[in-house]
Amino acid sequence: MKEDLLLLDPEALNACVSCGLCLPHCPTYRVTGDERMSPRGRIALMRSVGTNEFDPTAEWIHSMDTCVQCRGCETACPSSVPFGDLIGDTKKALSGIRKLPLAVRGGLFILDKPLLLAGVTFFIGSLQKLGFLRNSSYIPADVPLFRRGIKTDHSSDDPVLFTGCVMEAWTPWVHSAAIKTLNFFGVNVSLSGKKVGCCGALHEHSGLRSVSERIAEKVVEGIPGKGPILVNSAGCGAMMKEYGKLLKTDKAKKFSERVFDVHEWIAKNHELPDKIEKKEHLVVQDPCHLRHAQKSHQFVREVLSPFAELIELPDEGLCCGAGGAFSVSQKQLSTEIRGLKSKALVEAMGEGEKLRVVSANPGCVTHLQAEGFEIKHPLEVVAEYVTEMNGTNEMNKFDE
């Protein structure tokens, strides 16, 4: 622990001037008012490991474990403190001295094992049909019992749609909507599929650096070529864009250069349709790893704007509290943070209004659905409209 923590970049630590501009953008500080739960406070605690005699207390560990890793502080910081790197390296060091909660360890063990994930998916889907797990903060409703193949017509030169692990198993309709949208723009895609599987984001956020490196190497090897890799999960996209930094190889760096959020790629490479006359009002909720990590949230708006009037939230991109495994490991904090987001959503909708919400990350969608909001992936909404424009209601891209 001592040696690993001493490897934190002193220059990065010293870049923080304790100005406090990050505090309003830190969800854990917002709900607790505790300086130890803020980026500034956590950096101060990181600096305290400067001697070989340092022995982290339970309080110190709790401060680090309760970081959502939303990186909202990075966007707010005038000194460009790389807090994501600092907390990531700290959690890596912590993995050697404390165990993650059993539920988190079990979930992470399953994610990169397709057969085991399929079995768990069948079990969850069966429970949901019996009326259980219908309003979970981390398991979407209507999980399919079986993983069904998605039909695409493509060539080896087409872009690759990254399908991931849980998203492919639990919310495959989002991939169907992405394919429908891309087809509308004349784009065929191949799929990464279960052989490539998980991206390793949740393992990395949990401090399991060696596991995330192994998974990243598998993904890089599993999607060869030079064409674009399109990702419709903000967390996966942020992770894959940082494979070069994680693996420190030229091959990984070139791979990361191929990765695009799907909205980003559509907006940059295709002419969007004219605005339709009758447009519904949609509330846009930015996933943290799209807004703060990838800084690509504006492309969601570009892709949606022909089809809907967009309503912005008044919270400047504050985290919703999902945070990958955070909603499992820190359930109370996660729920309190979600309360702030819920208030912002209600305020944005206006009194008595019940509007649909869009968010480009499955974790955010599931987390907020548990509060009763009707929330979709942006491409689900786009697919509805392009289907109508094409004069067909046929949206099912699955093999029967």
N, C-alpha and C positions, 0 to 999 in steps of 0.2 A: 504493500500500500504506500509506504513512505517514498520509495524510489519512483513508483509510477506517478504519484502526485507531484513530485519534484520536477517531472518532465513537462509540466504545464509551462507554456511559453511565457517567460517573464515580460516580454515586450507586449504581448496581448493583455496580460494582467494589468500592466502599468498604463495601458491606454485608457483605462477607466479613470475619469477624473472626479467621480462621485457627484456628478452634477444633479442626478435625480430625474432627468428628463425621461428616463425609462419607466419610472414608477407607475404612471397612469396606464401604461401599455402592458404591464405585467399582470396576468390574471390572478396569480396566487397572492400577490401583494394587494390587489384590489379587494379580494374577499377576506383577507386576514388583517391587513394593516401592519403586518409584521415585517420589519426590515430584513430579517433572516430569510423571508420568503420573496425577496426582490432580487433582481440582477445585481444591483449595487451591493446588497448584503451578502449575496452568494460569492461575489468576487472578493469581498473583504475576507470571507472565510477561506476561500481558496488561497489567498495570500498568506494566511496564517499557517500554512503547511511548510514554511520555509526552513524548518530545522529537522534534523534526523530524529529528534526526540518526540516529534508530533505523533499523537495517538488520537485518531478521530473519535469524538464522542458520539453517542446516539443522536444527540441534538444536531451535531454537524452533519451527520449522515442524512438525517431527516430533512434538513434544509436542501440538500442536493437531490434527494429522491423525490421531493415534491415539486421539482421544476417540470413544467409541462413540455418544455423544449419547443415552444411555439415560435421563438425567435422574433417576437414582436419588439423586444428590446433592441434588436439589431437595426430595425427600420427606424426606430426613434433616436438612436444614439448618434450624436454629432461627432463623436470620436471614432466611429466605425469599429467598436470593440467586437471582435469575433466571438461573441458569447456562445454561439452554437458549438464551435470547436472546443472551447473551454469546458463547457458542461459535458460534452461528449467524451472528452478525455478523462474527466473526473468520474463519470459513471463507469467508464472502462476500468479505472482503478478500483472503484468501489466493488465491482463484481468479484474481486478476489477476497473481500473481507465480510460481505454480507450476502445472504441469499435473497433472491427475488421471491415475492409471494408465490405460493404453490400454483395458484390459478394462472399466473403469468408464465411461470416456467412450463406448465403443461401446455398452454396455448402456443408458446414459441416452439416447443418441441414438435408440435403437430404441423406447423405452417409449411415447412419445407419437405414434408413427407406426403406426397399426393394420395397414396392409398389409405393412409391413416386419416387424412383430412376428409376423404370421401366417406369413410366409415362414420366419422364424427358428424359430417354433414347429414347423412342419412338419419342418425340418431336425433339430431336437433330438429330436422324436418318432421320426423315422426312425433316428437314431443309437441311441436307447434300445431300439428293436426289434431292433437288431443287437447289443445287449449293452453298449453304451457309456453313460456318464453315468448309471449306475443308482444310484450312491451319492454324489451330489454334495451339497455343503453349501449350495448356492444354487439348484439346479435340482431340482424334485420328481421322483420316479419317475412313470412312466406319463403323461407329457405327451401329450395327444391330438394327433393329426396335424392335425386340422382344428378350427377354432372352430365349434361348433354352436350354433344358436339355442336359447334356453331359453323354453319355453312358459309363459306366465302369462295368467290372466284378470283384467283390471283395468279400472278407469275412471280418468279424469283426476284424480279426487279421492283416489286411493289413495296410500299412501306409495311412495317411490322407493327401490329397493335399488341402491346404488352398486356397480357390477360391476368398475370399474377397468380395468387393463391386463393385467399378467401374471396376476393372479388369474383373470380371465375366460378367458384363453388357456390357462393351465397347470393350474389347479385349479378348473375349473367345477363340479365335484361339490360344492364348498363352497356355492356359490350355490344349487345344487339343494336341498341340505339346509336352507339358510336359508328358501327358498320353502316347502318341506314343513313346516317348523316354524311359519312364519307362517300358512300355510293352516290348520294345526291350531288356531290361536287365532282363526280366522275372518278373517284379514287377507289381502287380495290386494295384490300390489305390481306396480308397473311397474318397468322396469329402465333404468338410465342408458345402458347399451350402449356399443358401440365409438365412437359419434359423440362421446360425452363423454370416454370413455377414461381416461387417467392422471390422478392427483390432483396430481402434482408433488412428492410427499414426498421421494423419493430425490434429486431435483434440488436441493431446498432443503437437505437434509442434506449435500450435496456442495458447497454454497456457490454454486450456480448460481442466484442470486437472481432475475435477470431472466427466466430460463427458467421458474422456478417461479411467478413472478408471471403470466407469459403463460398458463401452463397453468391456474392458478387462475381467471383471468378467463374462460377457455374453459369451465371446469366451472360457474362461476356462471351464465354465459349459457346453458349447455346444460341446466340443470335449473331452469327457472323455476317459479313458483307459490309457494304458502305451506305446502304439506304437508311432513311429516317426510321426511328423507333418512336411510335406515338403512345403516350401514356394518358389514361383518363382517370387516374387516381393521383391527387396532388402529392401525397406522401411518397408513393412509389417513384413518381417523376423526380422529386427532390433528391431522393436517395440515389437514383440511377445517374443523375447529372453530376453526382459527387463521387462516382466510382473511381475517377482518375485520381482524386485526392486521397481516397481510401486505399487503393491498391498501389498507387505510385508507380504505375507502369505506362509506357507509351500506348500499349494496346488498350488499356482501360481508359486513358485520356481520350483516345480517338473514339472509343465507344460512347463515352459521355457526350461528346460533341454531336453524336447522332440522335440524342434523346431530346424529344420535344413534348411539352404538354400538348394534347390533341387540339385544344382550342387555339393555342399559340401557332401551331403548324397550319391549321386551316386559315386563320386570319392573315398569316404572312404569305401564303401561297395560292389563295383562291379568292376570286371576286365574290363577295357576298350578294345575296339577292336583294331586290328592292324591298323597301319596307312595306309590310302589308297594312291595309287600312284599319281593320279592327284588331287592336292589340290588347292583350290582357296585361295587367300589372303584375310584375314579379319582383319579389324581394331577393336581392343577391347577398348571400353569406359567403365571404371568402374563407377558404381553408387556409390555415396559417402557412402551410408548406407551399402553397401557391403564391400567396401574397408576400410573405416575408423571406422565404427561402429561395423560391424560383423567381419571384418578382414578375410573375406573368399573369396576374389576376385580371389585368385590363383586357386580355384577349377573350376572356369569358364574356365580357360585356360587348365586345365587337361582334362575336358570333351570335349572341342573343338579340342584339339591338334591332335587326330587321323584323323580329317576330314578337317582341314584347316591349312595353314601357318598363324600364328598370328603376327600382327604388333602392336607394342606398341606405345602409344602416348608419345610425348616428354614433357608433362606438369605435370608429377608426380601425376596424379590423381586429378587434379584441378576440382572443381565442374563445371557442365555444366550450372547451373543457374536455373534449374527447381525447385528444393527445395519444392516439394509438392505444397502447396498453395502460395509459394513465387512468382511464375510466374504470379499469379493473383494480389497479394497485392503489389508487388514491380516490376511492369512490366518493367520499364525503366532499373533498375539495372539488372534484370533477362536477358533482351535482351543484355545488354553490356557484361555480363558474358558469355553468349552464344557465343558472338563474339570471345572471347578468345578461347573457345573450338573449334569453327569452324576453326580458324587459325591452331590450333594443328592438327585437323583432316586432313585438306588440306596438311599440312606439312608431316604428316605421310603417306599419300597416294602417295605423289610424284607428280611432275608436269605432268598435263594432265591425271592422273589416276583417275578413279571413282570406288572405291571399296565399298563393303558392310561393314557396321559398326554393331557391336553387343553391346547391353547393357542390363543388367539383371534387369531393372526397367522400368515399363511402363511410368512413368513421364519423365524420360530421353529420352526414345524413341520418345515420342510425341513432346517433346520440340525441339529435334534436327531434327526431320522430317520436322518441319516448316522451317528449313533452307535449305531444299532440299536434305538432305542426305538420302540414302537408308539404313535404320537402322532397325534391327530385334532384337528380344529377342534371346539369344544364343540357346535356345532349339528349336526355329523355324528352325534354320539352322541345328542343329543336327537331328531333325525330318526329314528334307528333305533327308539327307544322309542315315539314317537308313531305310527310306522308300525305297530308291533306292536299298539298300543292301538286303532288304526283297523281292525285285522284284515286288513291287506294288506301285501304285501312289495314292492309296486310303488313304486320310488323314482326311476325314470328320468323326468326332466322335460325331456329333450332331444328335439328333432326328429331323426328318423332321416334 
